[in-house]
């Protein structure tokens, strides 16, 4: 397992370690553990796409597998603002990409930096 990366935030041009780790995890289909915003526990997440939203924020979208802050939450598709990710760990565990996922059909801005379906 890799160590937790802290987020120095910023645009992708001068990408933070968190952004670089998210790109790696999307390319290699690797599950991540992240600490988000004011959470005190981690979330386990399958990152599918890294993009810029309509407000100019760098976002990561994918499937939340587990939220240790609320263990009763079922897995669900989620988006996280990268600037609010306080720590990120890329695990050795991989995930299978849902064949129905198509980043071209998402209501995202045109700035997709990385997506799992761009490697097919």
N, C-alpha and C positions, 0 to 999 in steps of 0.2 A: 504494500500500500504506500502511496505517496503521502507526504505530509500535508497538513492543511495550509493553504495559501491565503494570505490576507489580501484584501482588496484595497488597492491604492486608487481605484476608480479611474475614470477618464474616458476619452473617446478611443475607438478601436485603433486609430492611427498610432497612438502611443499606448498600446493596449497594456492593461494591468496583468499581473500574473493570473488572476482569476479568469480574465477573458481568454488568455492563452490556454489555460487548463480546460476551459469549457470547449474551445475549438478542438483540442486534443480528444476530449471525451466524446464529442459529437462524431469526429472522424473514426474513432475506434469503438464506438457504441459502448462506452464504459459508464457504469453507474457512478454518480457522485453523491457525496454527503455534503450538505451545505447548511450553514448557519445564516439565517435571514433576519434582517432588520433587528427587532428587539427580542427575537426568540431566544430562549435559554437552552433549547435542545435542537438537535439536527433534523433535517428533512432528507430523505433518500429520494433521489430524482434521476430519471432517465432523460438527459438533454437531447432534444431533437433539432432545435434551430436557434441560432444566435442572430439577432436582427436589431435594427433601429426602428423604434416606433414613431408614430406621427408627431410626438412631442420631442423627438430627438434623443430619447433615452435608449441605451443599449439594453436589450432584453434577452432573456433565454426562455424558450418555451419547450415544453416536453411533458412527460408523465410523472407526477408525484406518486411514488410507490408507498412511502411511509412518512408520516409526520409525527415525530416523537413528542411534539407538543400536544397532540390530540390523537391518540392511538385508535380512536373509533372512526376517524375520517377514512373513507374508502379511497383507493387509488383514483386519481383524476388528472386530466390535462390541466396544466397550470402555466403561468408566465411569471417570471421574477425579474425585477429591475436589477441589473448586474451591480449597479452602484450601492444597492442595499444588501448585497451578499457580503457578510462580514468574514466568512471563512469558507473554504471549499477544499474537499478532498476527492481526488479522482481515485476510485477503487479499482481493484483488479477484476472485479465482476463485470461481465458484459450483459447486454440486453439485446433482445430481438426487436427489430423495428417493425411496427405495425404496418403491413403492406398498404393499408388505406391512407397512410399519412402522405400528404402532398403539399409541400411548402408553397407551391404556386396557388393553391386554393385558400390560403390563409389570409385574413384581413390585415396584412402587414404592409408596412411601407415597402418600397422597392429595394431597400437596403438590407438584403440578407447576406450576412457575412459567412455563415456556414450552416449547412442543413444535412441531416442524415440521408435524405433522398437525392442529394446532389452527387453522391458517390456511386449510385446504382448503375 
